């Protein structure tokens, strides 16, 4: 089954968390990769998300941490408004 990878850079202006009870990450730019696969059962092209990972550099080592896209959206919304993101965020 064909797959594709897309990358985007997200920027946080203040410390943030991507998991409840996890350490805060520093502000900055982070690369987010999303892997998708082509669904063959439909007459037009449809891509289904397989995984979304955020690249985090800590102490000189790069980690690829799986992240729920909704949690990422909530963290970015909180970063932009300074208000808690509601039921999706922490």
N, CA, C and O atoms as a DFTB+ gen file, in Angstrom:
360 C
 N C O
     1  1       0.844      -1.170       0.000
     2  2       0.000       0.000       0.000
     3  2       0.894       1.239       0.000
     4  3       1.780       1.350       0.848
     5  1       0.686       2.171      -0.927
     6  2       1.519       3.373      -0.984
     7  2       1.363       4.226       0.273
     8  3       0.279       4.326       0.849
     9  1       2.460       4.830       0.675
    10  2       2.427       5.747       1.815
    11  2       3.081       7.065       1.400
    12  3       3.813       7.139       0.414
    13  1       2.794       8.090       2.179
    14  2       3.442       9.380       1.961
    15  2       3.756      10.003       3.315
    16  3       3.107       9.711       4.319
    17  1       4.761      10.863       3.316
    18  2       5.189      11.544       4.535
    19  2       5.123      13.042       4.271
    20  3       5.635      13.530       3.264
    21  1       4.490      13.759       5.182
    22  2       4.481      15.215       5.105
    23  2       5.129      15.761       6.372
    24  3       5.028      15.165       7.444
    25  1       5.788      16.891       6.230
    26  2       6.448      17.532       7.372
    27  2       5.999      18.977       7.461
    28  3       5.780      19.641       6.448
    29  1       5.867      19.450       8.685
    30  2       5.598      20.863       8.915
    31  2       6.365      21.292      10.156
    32  3       6.688      20.479      11.022
    33  1       6.645      22.563      10.222
    34  2       7.322      23.116      11.389
    35  2       6.310      23.919      12.180
    36  3       5.637      24.797      11.641
    37  1       6.207      23.608      13.470
    38  2       5.328      24.360      14.365
    39  2       6.208      25.127      15.337
    40  3       7.297      24.677      15.692
    41  1       5.732      26.281      15.760
    42  2       6.527      27.128      16.648
    43  2       5.735      27.442      17.908
    44  3       4.586      27.880      17.848
    45  1       6.368      27.211      19.040
    46  2       5.791      27.541      20.342
    47  2       6.541      28.746      20.896
    48  3       7.766      28.822      20.807
    49  1       5.795      29.686      21.469
    50  2       6.404      30.895      22.026
    51  2       6.607      30.812      23.536
    52  3       7.247      31.677      24.134
    53  1       6.055      29.762      24.147
    54  2       6.212      29.578      25.594
    55  2       6.374      28.082      25.881
    56  3       6.037      27.257      25.032
    57  1       6.884      27.722      27.058
    58  2       7.024      26.298      27.381
    59  2       5.691      25.576      27.245
    60  3       4.634      26.162      27.480
    61  1       5.742      24.295      26.861
    62  2       4.519      23.534      26.615
    63  2       4.723      22.056      26.951
    64  3       5.851      21.586      27.101
    65  1       3.602      21.335      27.064
    66  2       3.593      19.890      27.293
    67  2       2.868      19.217      26.138
    68  3       1.923      19.774      25.579
    69  1       3.314      18.011      25.782
    70  2       2.579      17.244      24.781
    71  2       1.950      15.994      25.390
    72  3       1.192      15.288      24.725
    73  1       2.262      15.729      26.637
    74  2       1.645      14.624      27.372
    75  2       1.358      15.098      28.787
    76  3       2.129      15.860      29.371
    77  1       0.247      14.641      29.325
    78  2      -0.091      14.986      30.694
    79  2       0.998      14.449      31.618
    80  3       1.476      13.330      31.435
    81  1       1.383      15.240      32.601
    82  2       2.401      14.876      33.593
    83  2       3.797      14.733      32.999
    84  3       4.692      14.220      33.671
    85  1       4.010      15.171      31.756
    86  2       5.341      15.136      31.148
    87  2       6.055      16.452      31.456
    88  3       5.432      17.448      31.826
    89  1       7.357      16.427      31.295
    90  2       8.133      17.648      31.507
    91  2       7.771      18.678      30.445
    92  3       7.401      18.330      29.324
    93  1       7.883      19.946      30.816
    94  2       7.641      21.008      29.853
    95  2       8.796      21.065      28.864
    96  3       9.954      20.861      29.229
    97  1       8.468      21.345      27.613
    98  2       9.473      21.516      26.566
    99  2       9.676      23.006      26.349
   100  3       8.745      23.790      26.533
   101  1      10.890      23.409      25.958
   102  2      11.151      24.842      25.788
   103  2      10.490      25.402      24.523
   104  3      10.208      24.660      23.582
   105  1      10.248      26.705      24.509
   106  2       9.712      27.323      23.301
   107  2      10.682      27.136      22.138
   108  3      11.882      26.948      22.341
   109  1      10.153      27.189      20.930
   110  2      10.994      27.064      19.749
   111  2      10.252      26.402      18.612
   112  3       9.049      26.154      18.693
   113  1      10.989      26.117      17.543
   114  2      10.429      25.482      16.353
   115  2      10.638      23.976      16.438
   116  3      11.721      23.514      16.799
   117  1       9.606      23.216      16.108
   118  2       9.638      21.754      16.151
   119  2       9.098      21.195      14.835
   120  3       8.104      21.692      14.306
   121  1       9.751      20.170      14.313
   122  2       9.300      19.515      13.088
   123  2       8.308      18.416      13.468
   124  3       8.561      17.618      14.370
   125  1       7.177      18.391      12.763
   126  2       6.147      17.376      12.973
   127  2       5.979      16.619      11.653
   128  3       5.662      17.217      10.625
   129  1       6.193      15.305      11.689
   130  2       6.048      14.448      10.512
   131  2       4.772      13.627      10.631
   132  3       4.472      13.074      11.689
   133  1       4.022      13.554       9.527
   134  2       2.807      12.742       9.489
   135  2       2.933      11.735       8.355
   136  3       3.192      12.101       7.209
   137  1       2.745      10.453       8.691
   138  2       2.770       9.398       7.686
   139  2       1.335       8.963       7.408
   140  3       0.544       8.750       8.327
   141  1       1.016       8.835       6.121
   142  2      -0.329       8.439       5.714
   143  2      -0.233       7.315       4.693
   144  3       0.768       7.186       3.988
   145  1      -1.289       6.500       4.619
   146  2      -1.340       5.437       3.618
   147  2      -2.563       5.647       2.735
   148  3      -3.580       6.185       3.173
   149  1      -2.445       5.213       1.482
   150  2      -3.533       5.344       0.520
   151  2      -4.559       4.249       0.765
   152  3      -4.204       3.076       0.884
   153  1      -5.831       4.629       0.842
   154  2      -6.923       3.672       1.009
   155  2      -7.345       3.222      -0.390
   156  3      -7.746       4.047      -1.211
   157  1      -7.256       1.915      -0.667
   158  2      -7.513       1.395      -2.009
   159  2      -8.972       1.087      -2.288
   160  3      -9.339       0.913      -3.450
   161  1      -9.806       1.014      -1.287
   162  2     -11.179       0.540      -1.461
   163  2     -12.144       1.580      -2.012
   164  3     -13.328       1.290      -2.185
   165  1     -11.661       2.775      -2.289
   166  2     -12.551       3.857      -2.705
   167  2     -12.162       4.288      -4.118
   168  3     -10.997       4.175      -4.499
   169  1     -13.120       4.779      -4.892
   170  2     -12.875       5.135      -6.293
   171  2     -12.088       6.439      -6.467
   172  3     -11.705       6.775      -7.588
   173  1     -11.843       7.168      -5.393
   174  2     -11.043       8.387      -5.474
   175  2      -9.975       8.317      -4.377
   176  3     -10.167       7.623      -3.378
   177  1      -8.857       9.024      -4.551
   178  2      -7.765       8.910      -3.583
   179  2      -8.133       9.455      -2.203
   180  3      -8.593      10.588      -2.064
   181  1      -7.920       8.626      -1.199
   182  2      -8.137       9.006       0.195
   183  2      -6.920       8.538       0.984
   184  3      -6.483       7.395       0.845
   185  1      -6.375       9.433       1.818
   186  2      -5.219       9.104       2.636
   187  2      -5.648       9.006       4.091
   188  3      -6.381       9.858       4.593
   189  1      -5.180       7.952       4.769
   190  2      -5.478       7.721       6.182
   191  2      -4.190       7.911       6.983
   192  3      -3.142       7.366       6.638
   193  1      -4.290       8.697       8.061
   194  2      -3.115       8.949       8.903
   195  2      -2.711       7.677       9.629
   196  3      -3.542       7.008      10.244
   197  1      -1.434       7.353       9.553
   198  2      -0.887       6.192      10.259
   199  2      -0.216       6.642      11.549
   200  3      -0.415       6.049      12.609
   201  1       0.584       7.705      11.441
   202  2       1.333       8.163      12.616
   203  2       1.675       9.643      12.476
   204  3       1.859      10.153      11.371
   205  1       1.754      10.314      13.611
   206  2       2.238      11.689      13.680
   207  2       3.293      11.730      14.772
   208  3       3.041      11.317      15.905
   209  1       4.482      12.231      14.429
   210  2       5.572      12.296      15.402
   211  2       6.177      13.693      15.410
   212  3       6.230      14.374      14.386
   213  1       6.629      14.101      16.589
   214  2       7.295      15.379      16.756
   215  2       8.762      15.111      17.044
   216  3       9.094      14.264      17.873
   217  1       9.639      15.831      16.361
   218  2      11.082      15.697      16.590
   219  2      11.484      16.649      17.710
   220  3      11.292      17.861      17.612
   221  1      12.038      16.086      18.763
   222  2      12.430      16.867      19.935
   223  2      13.918      16.647      20.177
   224  3      14.380      15.508      20.260
   225  1      14.656      17.727      20.289
   226  2      16.099      17.632      20.549
   227  2      16.329      17.949      22.015
   228  3      16.018      19.040      22.493
   229  1      16.890      16.954      22.729
   230  2      17.213      17.119      24.154
   231  2      18.634      16.647      24.381
   232  3      19.014      15.545      23.985
   233  1      19.394      17.483      25.011
   234  2      20.781      17.158      25.358
   235  2      21.552      16.642      24.141
   236  3      22.353      15.714      24.255
   237  1      21.305      17.251      22.976
   238  2      22.027      16.888      21.767
   239  2      21.506      15.649      21.051
   240  3      22.022      15.302      19.989
   241  1      20.500      14.973      21.598
   242  2      19.933      13.778      20.968
   243  2      18.550      14.109      20.415
   244  3      17.786      14.850      21.034
   245  1      18.237      13.557      19.250
   246  2      16.928      13.780      18.637
   247  2      16.003      12.626      18.977
   248  3      16.337      11.462      18.754
   249  1      14.833      12.955      19.521
   250  2      13.807      11.957      19.821
   251  2      12.640      12.179      18.871
   252  3      12.307      13.319      18.546
   253  1      12.020      11.093      18.427
   254  2      10.798      11.163      17.629
   255  2       9.680      10.660      18.527
   256  3       9.578       9.464      18.800
   257  1       8.840      11.586      18.985
   258  2       7.805      11.273      19.958
   259  2       6.444      11.257      19.258
   260  3       6.060      12.237      18.619
   261  1       5.716      10.138      19.380
   262  2       4.367      10.057      18.805
   263  2       3.462      11.055      19.513
   264  3       3.523      11.215      20.732
   265  1       2.627      11.719      18.734
   266  2       1.731      12.720      19.298
   267  2       0.385      12.653      18.583
   268  3       0.316      12.439      17.373
   269  1      -0.661      12.837      19.343
   270  2      -2.006      12.902      18.780
   271  2      -2.166      14.292      18.137
   272  3      -1.916      15.300      18.798
   273  1      -2.575      14.362      16.872
   274  2      -2.729      15.675      16.226
   275  2      -3.672      16.618      16.967
   276  3      -3.474      17.832      16.932
   277  1      -4.691      16.084      17.635
   278  2      -5.611      16.940      18.393
   279  2      -4.923      17.551      19.614
   280  3      -5.192      18.698      19.969
   281  1      -4.052      16.801      20.245
   282  2      -3.295      17.329      21.386
   283  2      -2.344      18.424      20.905
   284  3      -2.178      19.446      21.569
   285  1      -1.722      18.201      19.745
   286  2      -0.844      19.223      19.176
   287  2      -1.621      20.491      18.864
   288  3      -1.162      21.586      19.187
   289  1      -2.793      20.366      18.239
   290  2      -3.627      21.539      17.941
   291  2      -3.992      22.283      19.221
   292  3      -3.942      23.513      19.261
   293  1      -4.358      21.548      20.260
   294  2      -4.734      22.173      21.531
   295  2      -3.548      22.906      22.148
   296  3      -3.703      24.014      22.661
   297  1      -2.367      22.297      22.103
   298  2      -1.171      22.939      22.671
   299  2      -0.839      24.214      21.899
   300  3      -0.477      25.224      22.503
   301  1      -0.959      24.178      20.571
   302  2      -0.700      25.374      19.768
   303  2      -1.742      26.459      20.036
   304  3      -1.404      27.642      20.079
   305  1      -2.995      26.070      20.216
   306  2      -4.050      27.041      20.526
   307  2      -3.779      27.702      21.873
   308  3      -3.908      28.919      22.008
   309  1      -3.407      26.906      22.861
   310  2      -3.089      27.446      24.181
   311  2      -1.914      28.412      24.093
   312  3      -1.924      29.473      24.718
   313  1      -0.897      28.037      23.310
   314  2       0.290      28.866      23.149
   315  2      -0.077      30.219      22.545
   316  3       0.484      31.243      22.933
   317  1      -1.003      30.227      21.612
   318  2      -1.381      31.463      20.936
   319  2      -2.316      32.354      21.728
   320  3      -2.348      33.565      21.512
   321  1      -3.081      31.771      22.644
   322  2      -4.077      32.566      23.360
   323  2      -3.746      32.766      24.832
   324  3      -4.218      33.723      25.446
   325  1      -2.940      31.876      25.407
   326  2      -2.653      31.953      26.832
   327  2      -3.780      31.418      27.691
   328  3      -3.721      31.499      28.918
   329  1      -4.832      30.858      27.039
   330  2      -5.969      30.292      27.766
   331  2      -5.903      28.774      27.699
   332  3      -5.402      28.233      26.714
   333  1      -6.384      28.082      28.697
   334  2      -6.435      26.615      28.627
   335  2      -7.234      26.178      27.403
   336  3      -8.238      26.807      27.070
   337  1      -6.800      25.098      26.720
   338  2      -7.440      24.693      25.479
   339  2      -8.746      23.954      25.627
   340  3      -9.376      23.645      24.616
   341  1      -9.181      23.658      26.821
   342  2     -10.456      22.941      26.972
   343  2     -10.262      21.451      27.090
   344  3      -9.214      21.002      27.552
   345  1     -11.265      20.657      26.677
   346  2     -11.261      19.223      26.951
   347  2     -10.155      18.433      26.239
   348  3      -9.836      17.324      26.670
   349  1      -9.563      18.966      25.167
   350  2      -8.526      18.205      24.456
   351  2      -7.142      18.413      25.062
   352  3      -6.271      17.557      24.906
   353  1      -6.924      19.527      25.744
   354  2      -5.591      19.830      26.250
   355  2      -5.407      19.409      27.687
   356  3      -6.268      18.767      28.288
   357  1      -4.271      19.785      28.219
   358  2      -3.916      19.417      29.593
   359  2      -4.073      20.601      30.516
   360  3      -3.820      20.486      31.715
